[in-house]
Amino acid sequence: MQEEHHIDREILFFRYAAGLASEIEKSQVEELIAGSPEMAGELDAVREALKISRKIHEMESYDIHAGYRELRDVIKKTGKRKQLIRFLSRAAAILTIPLLITTLTFGYLAFHKTPEEIVYAEVVSAPGLISRFELPDKSKVWLNSNAMLRYPVHFNGKAREVELEGEGYFEVQSDKEHPFYVKTTSGTKIMAYGTRFNVNAGGELVEAVLAEGKVAVSYGDQLQEVNPGEKISIDSKTKEITIEEVNLYEKLAWKDGKIIFRNAPLNEVFDQLSKRYNVDIILHDEYNQSGRYLSRVTFTDETIQQIFSYLEIAAPIEWKISAPVKNNDSTLTKQRIEVWLKKK
């Protein structure tokens, strides 16, 4: 019963700080804090965190579970805030506002960090969606489906450094005194001062496409400069680096909600569609023919069923969509599409 009392108290604090409490709830909160400096301090922490949350705008979607876990781990490493960790952990189980939990967590950290600590925030674009937001230096970022960006709440050092997993498009504010770096899990770093570029860091292969300005890409002891209209590919498995000219419209259209293919083989088409629509596409290509069928098409707001109807006109394919299946934890699996490429 004691645990239920704590959870009720926490709901009251959130509702009170957010201006959502009824008159009865206001009276309950005021009674709690009247005789307890500790509870009054807890309420103040929630208020300060809410101030931070209101300053965060243009964030269209979050993976709250991943972001909350990451930020909770940061708190744990300090070894000083166990009580608030328990407070936020219980609150996360009962609140239904994703942005609130994420901003409350790093908002508290921003107000209670020691001078040497760097506070990080993490944004994860929801499956099947594109997210757009601003970094602390006013640089703009678009994240493709399932992509993650980790960045400091404040850029305090000589360099502005962020970490990317997945695909992101950057419009970086010019600042020659503070270069902008994008780090990937493979060890590749993309450096820019003020420019527009796209990075796709999906695993062992990292690709960067420059739209405007100039960037330098480093991997190991290699450093390569990229010019507008070029794509650089870094394979961390083979250590190979290649540069080639590309169609910028095709490579960057995803941030505007479009999918554009210009002579793309079927396997590449299916990879892009899988990411965009958050589905598992399984290609059965018994005779290894997918490279023979090239697609030149633009999709905007078509459904996945409509797209496959178009594709089966251009290539000898058969396809079947399976409905999502409920897991033991009540979550649903991804929708599954099986495609068979027939011999022609």
C-alpha positions in Angstrom: 0.0 0.0 0.0 2.9 2.3 0.6 4.0 2.1 -3.0 0.5 3.1 -4.2 0.7 6.1 -2.0 4.0 7.2 -3.6 2.6 6.8 -7.1 -0.4 8.9 -6.2 1.9 11.6 -4.8 3.9 11.6 -8.0 0.9 12.0 -10.2 -0.2 14.9 -8.0 3.2 16.6 -8.3 3.2 16.3 -12.1 -0.4 17.6 -12.4 0.2 20.4 -10.0 3.4 21.6 -11.7 1.8 21.4 -15.1 -1.3 23.4 -14.0 -3.7 20.4 -14.5 -4.6 19.8 -10.8 -8.1 20.1 -9.5 -8.9 22.2 -6.4 -8.9 19.1 -4.3 -5.5 17.9 -5.7 -4.0 21.4 -5.1 -5.0 21.2 -1.5 -3.5 17.7 -1.2 -0.2 18.9 -2.7 0.0 22.0 -0.5 -0.6 19.8 2.6 2.2 17.5 1.6 4.8 20.2 1.0 3.8 22.3 4.0 5.4 20.0 6.6 8.2 18.5 4.5 11.1 20.4 3.0 12.1 17.2 1.1 8.8 17.0 -0.7 8.9 20.7 -1.4 12.3 20.2 -3.0 11.0 17.3 -5.1 8.1 19.5 -6.4 10.6 22.3 -7.2 12.7 19.8 -9.3 9.6 18.9 -11.3 8.8 22.5 -11.9 12.3 23.3 -13.2 12.2 20.3 -15.5 8.9 21.4 -16.9 10.4 24.8 -17.7 13.1 23.0 -19.8 10.5 20.8 -21.5 8.6 23.9 -22.8 11.8 25.2 -24.5 12.2 22.1 -26.6 10.2 22.5 -29.8 9.8 21.1 -33.3 10.6 17.6 -32.0 8.0 15.6 -33.9 8.6 12.1 -32.5 10.6 10.2 -29.9 11.4 6.7 -29.0 10.6 7.5 -25.3 11.7 4.1 -24.0 15.2 4.2 -25.6 15.7 7.9 -24.8 14.5 7.5 -21.2 16.8 4.5 -20.6 19.8 6.3 -22.0 19.2 9.4 -19.8 18.4 7.3 -16.8 21.8 5.6 -17.2 23.5 9.0 -17.3 21.9 9.8 -13.9 23.0 6.4 -12.5 26.7 7.1 -13.4 26.7 10.2 -11.2 25.9 8.0 -8.2 24.1 10.9 -6.5 20.5 10.8 -7.5 19.0 7.4 -6.6 15.9 8.9 -5.0 15.0 10.8 -8.2 15.7 7.8 -10.3 13.1 5.9 -8.4 10.7 8.8 -8.7 11.1 9.1 -12.4 11.0 5.3 -13.0 7.6 5.0 -11.3 6.3 8.1 -13.0 7.3 6.7 -16.4 5.1 3.7 -15.9 2.0 5.8 -15.4 2.3 8.9 -17.6 1.3 8.8 -21.2 3.2 12.0 -22.5 6.4 10.7 -24.2 8.1 14.1 -24.6 7.4 15.0 -20.9 9.4 12.0 -19.5 12.4 12.6 -21.8 12.6 16.4 -21.1 12.0 15.9 -17.4 14.9 13.6 -17.1 17.6 15.7 -18.8 15.9 18.9 -17.5 16.6 17.8 -14.0 20.2 16.9 -15.0 20.7 20.4 -16.6 19.8 22.0 -13.3 21.7 19.7 -11.0 24.9 18.8 -12.9 28.3 19.6 -11.6 30.5 22.0 -13.7 32.6 19.2 -15.3 29.6 17.1 -16.4 28.3 17.2 -20.0 24.6 16.5 -20.2 23.3 14.7 -23.3 19.9 14.4 -24.9 18.9 11.7 -27.3 16.3 11.9 -30.0 14.9 8.8 -31.7 12.7 9.1 -34.7 9.7 6.8 -34.5 9.4 3.8 -36.9 7.9 4.9 -40.2 8.2 8.7 -39.4 10.6 11.5 -40.2 11.5 13.9 -37.3 12.8 17.5 -37.6 14.2 19.6 -34.8 16.8 22.2 -33.8 20.1 21.7 -32.0 21.3 24.1 -29.3 23.3 26.1 -31.9 20.2 26.5 -34.1 21.4 23.9 -36.6 18.5 21.9 -38.1 18.4 18.1 -38.3 16.0 15.7 -40.0 16.0 12.1 -38.8 14.7 9.2 -40.9 12.7 6.4 -39.5 14.4 4.6 -36.5 17.4 7.0 -36.6 18.9 8.2 -33.3 20.9 11.4 -32.6 22.7 12.0 -29.3 23.9 15.5 -28.6 25.0 17.8 -25.7 22.2 20.0 -24.2 24.7 22.8 -24.5 27.7 23.1 -26.9 30.4 24.4 -24.6 33.7 23.3 -26.1 35.7 24.2 -29.2 33.8 21.7 -31.3 30.1 20.9 -31.7 29.9 17.1 -31.7 26.9 14.8 -32.1 26.5 11.0 -32.5 24.3 9.5 -35.2 22.9 6.0 -35.8 20.7 5.6 -38.9 20.1 8.4 -41.5 20.1 12.1 -40.8 20.1 15.3 -42.8 21.9 18.3 -41.4 21.7 22.1 -42.1 24.6 23.3 -39.9 24.9 26.9 -38.7 28.2 28.4 -39.9 30.8 28.8 -37.1 34.4 28.5 -38.2 35.6 28.8 -34.6 33.5 25.8 -33.6 33.5 23.0 -36.3 30.6 20.6 -36.3 31.3 16.8 -36.1 29.0 13.9 -36.8 30.3 10.7 -35.2 29.1 7.2 -36.2 29.4 3.9 -34.4 31.9 2.6 -37.0 34.4 5.3 -36.1 33.7 7.6 -39.1 33.6 11.3 -38.4 32.2 14.0 -40.7 33.4 17.5 -40.1 31.6 20.7 -41.3 31.7 24.4 -40.5 28.5 25.5 -42.1 26.9 23.4 -44.8 24.0 21.0 -45.8 24.7 17.3 -45.9 23.2 13.8 -45.4 24.7 10.9 -43.5 23.5 7.4 -43.6 25.2 5.3 -40.8 23.3 2.0 -41.0 26.1 -0.3 -39.8 29.4 -1.2 -41.4 28.8 1.0 -44.4 28.6 4.8 -43.8 27.5 7.1 -46.6 27.7 10.9 -46.7 26.2 13.1 -49.4 27.1 16.8 -49.6 24.4 19.2 -50.9 26.2 22.5 -50.2 29.4 23.8 -48.7 32.3 21.5 -47.9 32.9 18.6 -45.5 35.9 16.4 -44.6 35.4 12.8 -43.7 37.9 10.9 -41.5 38.2 7.2 -40.9 41.2 5.8 -39.2 44.3 7.6 -40.6 42.4 8.6 -43.8 41.0 12.0 -44.5 38.9 12.8 -47.6 37.2 16.1 -48.6 33.9 15.9 -50.4 32.5 18.4 -52.9 28.8 19.3 -53.5 27.0 16.6 -55.5 29.3 13.8 -54.3 28.7 10.8 -52.1 31.5 9.3 -50.0 31.1 5.7 -48.9 33.2 4.2 -46.1 33.2 0.4 -45.6 34.5 -0.3 -42.1 34.8 -4.0 -42.9 37.0 -3.7 -46.0 38.5 -0.3 -45.1 37.5 0.9 -48.6 36.6 4.5 -49.3 34.9 5.5 -52.5 33.7 8.9 -53.9 31.2 9.3 -56.7 28.7 11.8 -58.1 25.1 11.2 -57.3 21.6 12.7 -58.0 21.0 15.0 -55.0 17.3 15.1 -55.5 17.1 11.3 -55.3 19.3 11.0 -52.2 17.8 13.9 -50.2 14.1 13.7 -51.1 13.3 11.5 -48.1 13.4 14.5 -45.7 10.5 16.0 -47.6 8.5 12.8 -47.4 9.3 11.5 -50.9 10.9 8.3 -52.1 12.7 8.7 -55.4 14.3 5.9 -57.4 16.5 6.5 -60.4 17.5 3.2 -62.0 17.6 1.5 -58.6 17.6 -2.3 -58.4 14.8 -4.1 -56.7 16.7 -5.0 -53.6 17.6 -1.3 -53.0 14.0 -0.4 -53.6 12.8 -2.9 -51.0 15.4 -1.7 -48.5 14.1 1.9 -48.8 10.5 0.9 -48.6 11.1 -1.2 -45.5 12.6 1.7 -43.7 10.0 4.2 -44.8 6.9 2.1 -44.0 8.4 0.2 -41.1 7.7 -3.2 -42.6 9.8 -6.3 -43.0 10.2 -7.1 -46.7 11.5 -10.5 -47.5 12.7 -11.0 -51.1 12.8 -14.5 -52.4 15.2 -14.3 -55.4 16.1 -17.9 -56.2 17.8 -17.0 -59.5 19.5 -13.8 -58.4 17.7 -11.6 -60.8 16.9 -8.5 -58.7 19.7 -6.5 -60.3 18.1 -6.9 -63.7 15.0 -4.9 -62.9 15.7 -1.2 -62.4 13.1 1.3 -61.1 12.7 4.9 -62.0 9.7 6.2 -60.0 8.7 8.8 -57.4 6.4 7.9 -54.4 4.9 10.5 -52.1 1.8 9.5 -50.1 1.0 6.1 -51.7 0.2 3.2 -49.4 2.6 0.2 -49.4 -0.2 -1.9 -51.2 -0.4 0.7 -54.0 3.4 0.7 -54.4 3.6 -3.0 -54.8 0.7 -2.9 -57.3 2.9 -0.5 -59.4 6.0 -2.6 -58.9 4.4 -5.8 -60.1 3.7 -4.1 -63.4 7.4 -3.4 -64.0 8.8 -6.7 -62.7 7.6 -10.3 -62.5 6.9 -10.4 -58.8 4.3 -11.9 -56.6 3.8 -10.6 -53.1 1.8 -11.3 -49.9 1.2 -9.1 -46.9 0.9 -10.8 -43.5 -0.9 -9.0 -40.6 1.2 -8.1 -37.5 1.2 -10.7 -34.7 0.8 -9.9 -31.0 3.8 -10.9 -28.9 3.6 -12.2 -25.3 4.1 -8.7 -23.9 1.1 -7.4 -26.0 3.3 -5.5 -28.5 2.9 -6.2 -32.2 5.4 -7.5 -34.7 6.2 -5.5 -37.8 3.9 -6.1 -40.8 5.6 -8.7 -43.0 5.7 -8.6 -46.9 7.0 -11.6 -48.7 8.1 -11.0 -52.4 8.9 -13.8 -54.9 10.8 -12.8 -58.0 9.8 -15.2 -60.8 12.1 -16.3 -63.5 11.4 -14.7 -66.8 
